[in-house]
């Protein structure tokens, strides 16, 4: 489902690509940044994108993530303002089901009084779910259209254009680092800076084992955002890569394999959103929790 074309079958120039070029094209980003000569602009090749360095921007994944997030907020606001008790619409019932589901998870996993955790969990779950779902869209159609526009409007041959934001590690790590910032914030707010540092230094073996406590606790602390972001990225990236391999290698025989993998992938899409949300709830609950508790 995610890829309906194959190397050698695209009418917009992909027909001339090898399997490796086809896959590389679909795994590349539309990158904007500073060229070595000092000018700012779109990278024409993978090499140019690499030369732009850290401060370059993946226009496609950043744009899609913002668009999906804005659409989600506007839709929920629209339904919320028109919600009724007497004659709820099907969409209202659906959104209320999502609210209740997330609310139940927060009630079960978070043991403190913080009214921001519920909206945060809802935003994380729905936003990641929608970004993951883009992996089920026939990407070759949008990629082909983007290549056509890029070549005829911007002069960019085989312009890359990815529409699954969670296959970009910058997006997933950006979200996980935001959660990490909240973990640090609430840890210090609830325990004080001394309590937070004492928790790192004196647990789990007591103050006389301080060096060993730090060796255990500091890597554990920083492993949270890294595992949170890389888990989401890895699962979605692997799924996209398999779709691409089937499209590039199987040609017209790809559809049965695509269907079988897409059925399994439909389970991965909500599962990864759920895992990210639940780990966020658990981590923030631990940030509120003192050792004495």
C-alpha positions as CSV (number, residue, x, y, z in Angstrom):
1,X,0.0,0.0,0.0
2,X,2.7,2.4,0.9
3,X,4.4,2.1,-2.5
4,X,2.6,1.1,-5.6
5,X,5.3,1.9,-8.1
6,X,8.6,0.1,-8.8
7,X,12.0,0.9,-10.3
8,X,11.5,1.1,-14.0
9,X,7.8,1.9,-14.0
10,X,7.6,5.6,-13.0
11,X,6.7,8.1,-15.8
12,X,8.5,11.0,-14.1
13,X,12.1,9.9,-14.4
14,X,12.1,7.1,-11.9
15,X,11.9,4.7,-14.8
16,X,15.6,5.3,-15.4
17,X,16.6,4.6,-11.9
18,X,18.2,1.4,-10.6
19,X,16.8,-0.4,-7.6
20,X,19.4,1.3,-5.4
21,X,18.7,4.7,-6.8
22,X,15.0,4.2,-6.4
23,X,15.3,3.3,-2.7
24,X,17.8,6.0,-2.0
25,X,15.5,8.6,-3.7
26,X,12.5,7.5,-1.5
27,X,14.6,7.5,1.7
28,X,16.1,11.0,1.0
29,X,14.7,14.3,2.3
30,X,13.9,17.6,0.7
31,X,16.6,19.5,2.4
32,X,17.0,23.3,2.8
33,X,20.2,24.8,4.1
34,X,23.4,26.7,3.5
35,X,25.5,25.7,0.6
36,X,29.3,25.7,0.8
37,X,29.4,28.9,-1.2
38,X,27.3,30.7,1.4
39,X,24.0,30.7,-0.4
40,X,20.9,29.2,1.1
41,X,18.6,27.0,-0.9
42,X,17.4,23.5,-1.6
43,X,19.9,20.6,-1.9
44,X,20.0,19.1,-5.4
45,X,21.7,15.9,-4.4
46,X,22.3,13.7,-1.3
47,X,25.9,14.9,-1.2
48,X,24.8,18.6,-1.2
49,X,22.3,17.8,1.7
50,X,25.1,16.2,3.7
51,X,27.4,19.2,3.2
52,X,24.7,21.5,4.6
53,X,25.4,20.1,8.0
54,X,23.4,20.2,11.3
55,X,21.4,23.4,10.7
56,X,19.8,22.2,7.5
57,X,16.0,21.6,7.5
58,X,14.0,18.6,6.1
59,X,11.3,20.7,4.6
60,X,9.1,17.7,3.7
61,X,8.9,15.9,7.0
62,X,8.8,19.1,9.1
63,X,6.0,20.5,6.8
64,X,4.0,17.4,7.0
65,X,4.3,17.0,10.8
66,X,3.1,20.7,11.3
67,X,0.3,20.2,8.8
68,X,-0.9,17.0,10.4
69,X,-0.7,18.5,13.9
70,X,-2.6,21.6,12.8
71,X,-5.3,19.5,11.1
72,X,-5.7,17.4,14.2
73,X,-6.1,20.4,16.5
74,X,-8.5,22.2,14.1
75,X,-10.6,19.0,13.7
76,X,-10.9,18.4,17.5
77,X,-11.7,22.0,18.1
78,X,-14.4,22.0,15.4
79,X,-16.0,18.9,16.8
80,X,-15.7,20.1,20.4
81,X,-17.4,23.4,19.7
82,X,-20.3,21.6,18.1
83,X,-20.6,18.7,20.5
84,X,-24.0,17.9,21.8
85,X,-25.4,15.5,24.3
86,X,-28.7,14.8,22.6
87,X,-27.7,14.0,19.0
88,X,-23.9,13.3,18.9
89,X,-22.5,12.8,15.4
90,X,-20.5,9.7,14.4
91,X,-17.3,11.9,14.4
92,X,-18.1,13.2,17.9
93,X,-18.6,9.7,19.2
94,X,-15.3,8.6,17.6
95,X,-13.3,11.5,19.2
96,X,-15.0,11.0,22.5
97,X,-13.9,7.3,22.4
98,X,-10.3,8.5,21.8
99,X,-10.6,11.0,24.7
100,X,-11.9,8.2,27.0
101,X,-9.2,5.8,26.0
102,X,-6.4,8.2,26.7
103,X,-8.0,9.4,29.9
104,X,-8.2,5.8,31.1
105,X,-4.5,5.3,30.4
106,X,-3.6,8.5,32.3
107,X,-5.7,7.5,35.3
108,X,-4.1,4.1,35.4
109,X,-0.5,5.2,34.9
110,X,-0.3,8.6,36.5
111,X,-0.8,8.9,40.3
112,X,-0.6,12.6,40.9
113,X,-2.6,15.8,40.4
114,X,-1.4,17.4,37.2
115,X,-4.0,18.5,34.7
116,X,-1.4,18.9,31.9
117,X,-0.6,15.3,31.6
118,X,-4.0,14.3,30.0
119,X,-3.8,16.9,27.1
120,X,-0.1,16.0,26.6
121,X,-0.9,12.3,26.4
122,X,-3.8,13.0,24.0
123,X,-1.7,15.2,21.7
124,X,1.2,12.7,21.6
125,X,-1.1,9.7,20.9
126,X,-3.2,11.3,18.1
127,X,-0.3,13.2,16.5
128,X,2.0,10.2,16.3
129,X,-0.9,8.0,15.2
130,X,-1.7,10.3,12.3
131,X,2.0,10.7,11.3
132,X,2.4,6.9,11.4
133,X,-0.7,6.4,9.3
134,X,0.9,8.4,6.4
135,X,3.0,5.3,5.9
136,X,-0.1,3.6,4.4
137,X,-0.6,6.3,1.8
138,X,0.6,5.4,-1.7
139,X,3.8,7.4,-1.4
140,X,4.8,6.9,-5.1
141,X,1.8,9.1,-6.1
142,X,2.9,12.0,-4.0
143,X,6.6,11.4,-4.7
144,X,5.9,11.3,-8.4
145,X,3.9,14.6,-8.2
146,X,6.7,16.2,-6.2
147,X,9.3,15.0,-8.7
148,X,7.2,16.5,-11.5
149,X,6.8,19.8,-9.8
150,X,10.4,19.9,-8.7
151,X,11.7,19.2,-12.2
152,X,9.4,21.6,-14.1
153,X,9.1,24.4,-11.5
154,X,12.3,24.3,-9.5
155,X,14.7,22.5,-11.9
156,X,15.3,19.7,-9.4
157,X,15.6,16.3,-11.1
158,X,14.2,13.4,-9.0
159,X,13.3,15.7,-6.2
160,X,12.8,13.7,-2.9
161,X,9.7,14.2,-0.9
162,X,8.9,12.1,2.1
163,X,5.4,12.2,3.7
164,X,6.0,10.0,6.8
165,X,7.4,12.3,9.5
166,X,8.1,9.5,11.9
167,X,10.6,8.0,9.5
168,X,12.8,11.0,10.1
169,X,14.9,10.6,13.3
170,X,14.9,14.4,13.7
171,X,11.2,14.4,14.2
172,X,11.1,11.4,16.6
173,X,14.1,12.6,18.6
174,X,12.7,16.1,18.7
175,X,9.5,14.8,20.4
176,X,11.4,12.5,22.8
177,X,13.8,15.4,23.8
178,X,10.7,17.5,24.5
179,X,9.4,14.8,26.8
180,X,12.9,14.5,28.4
181,X,12.8,18.3,29.1
182,X,9.5,17.8,30.9
183,X,11.0,14.9,32.9
184,X,13.8,17.1,34.1
185,X,11.4,20.0,34.8
186,X,9.0,18.1,36.9
187,X,11.7,16.2,38.7
188,X,13.2,19.4,39.9
189,X,9.8,21.1,40.5
190,X,8.5,18.2,42.6
191,X,11.7,17.2,44.4
192,X,13.8,20.4,44.3
193,X,17.2,20.5,42.7
194,X,18.8,18.9,45.8
195,X,16.3,16.1,45.8
196,X,16.7,15.5,42.1
197,X,20.5,15.3,42.4
198,X,20.3,13.2,45.5
199,X,18.1,10.7,43.6
200,X,20.8,10.4,41.0
201,X,23.7,10.2,43.5
202,X,22.3,8.1,46.3
203,X,20.0,5.6,44.5
204,X,19.8,2.6,44.4
205,X,22.7,1.6,46.7
206,X,22.8,4.5,49.2
207,X,25.2,7.4,49.6
208,X,28.3,5.3,50.3
209,X,28.1,3.9,46.8
210,X,27.8,7.3,45.1
211,X,30.2,6.6,42.1
212,X,28.4,3.3,41.3
213,X,25.0,5.0,41.7
214,X,26.0,7.7,39.2
215,X,27.3,5.1,36.7
216,X,23.9,3.4,36.8
217,X,21.5,6.4,37.1
218,X,23.0,8.9,34.6
219,X,23.0,6.5,31.6
220,X,19.5,5.3,32.7
221,X,18.3,8.9,32.7
222,X,19.7,9.7,29.2
223,X,18.6,6.4,27.8
224,X,14.9,7.4,28.2
225,X,14.8,10.0,25.4
226,X,17.1,8.0,23.2
227,X,15.1,4.8,23.4
228,X,11.8,6.7,23.1
229,X,12.8,8.4,19.9
230,X,14.8,5.6,18.3
231,X,12.1,3.0,19.0
232,X,9.5,5.0,17.1
233,X,11.9,5.9,14.3
234,X,13.2,2.3,13.8
235,X,9.8,0.6,13.6
236,X,8.4,3.1,11.1
237,X,11.6,3.3,9.0
238,X,11.8,-0.5,8.8
239,X,8.2,-0.7,7.6
240,X,8.8,1.9,5.0
241,X,12.0,0.2,3.8
242,X,10.1,-3.1,3.4
243,X,7.4,-1.4,1.3
244,X,10.2,0.1,-0.9
245,X,12.0,-3.2,-1.3
246,X,8.8,-4.9,-2.4
247,X,8.0,-2.1,-4.9
248,X,11.5,-2.1,-6.3
249,X,12.2,-5.8,-6.5
250,X,8.8,-7.4,-7.2
251,X,7.5,-5.1,-9.9
252,X,3.9,-6.0,-10.9
253,X,3.9,-8.9,-8.4
254,X,4.3,-6.6,-5.4
255,X,0.6,-6.2,-4.6
256,X,0.0,-9.5,-2.7
257,X,3.1,-8.9,-0.6
258,X,2.2,-5.3,-0.1
259,X,-1.3,-6.3,1.1
260,X,0.1,-8.9,3.6
261,X,2.7,-6.5,5.0
262,X,0.2,-3.6,5.1
263,X,-2.2,-5.7,7.2
264,X,0.6,-6.3,9.8
265,X,1.7,-2.7,9.5
266,X,-1.7,-1.5,10.4
267,X,-1.1,-3.0,13.8
268,X,2.3,-1.3,14.1
269,X,0.9,2.2,13.4
270,X,-1.3,2.6,16.5
271,X,0.9,0.4,18.6
272,X,3.9,2.7,18.3
273,X,1.8,5.7,19.1
274,X,0.4,3.9,22.2
275,X,3.9,2.9,23.4
276,X,5.2,6.4,23.1
277,X,2.3,7.8,25.0
278,X,2.4,5.2,27.7
279,X,6.2,5.6,28.3
280,X,5.7,9.4,28.5
281,X,3.0,8.9,31.2
282,X,5.2,6.4,33.1
283,X,8.3,8.6,32.9
284,X,6.4,11.7,34.1
285,X,4.8,9.8,36.9
286,X,8.3,8.7,38.0
287,X,9.4,12.4,37.8
288,X,6.7,13.3,40.3
289,X,7.6,10.5,42.6
290,X,10.0,10.9,45.4
291,X,12.1,8.1,46.8
292,X,10.3,8.4,50.1
293,X,7.1,7.8,48.3
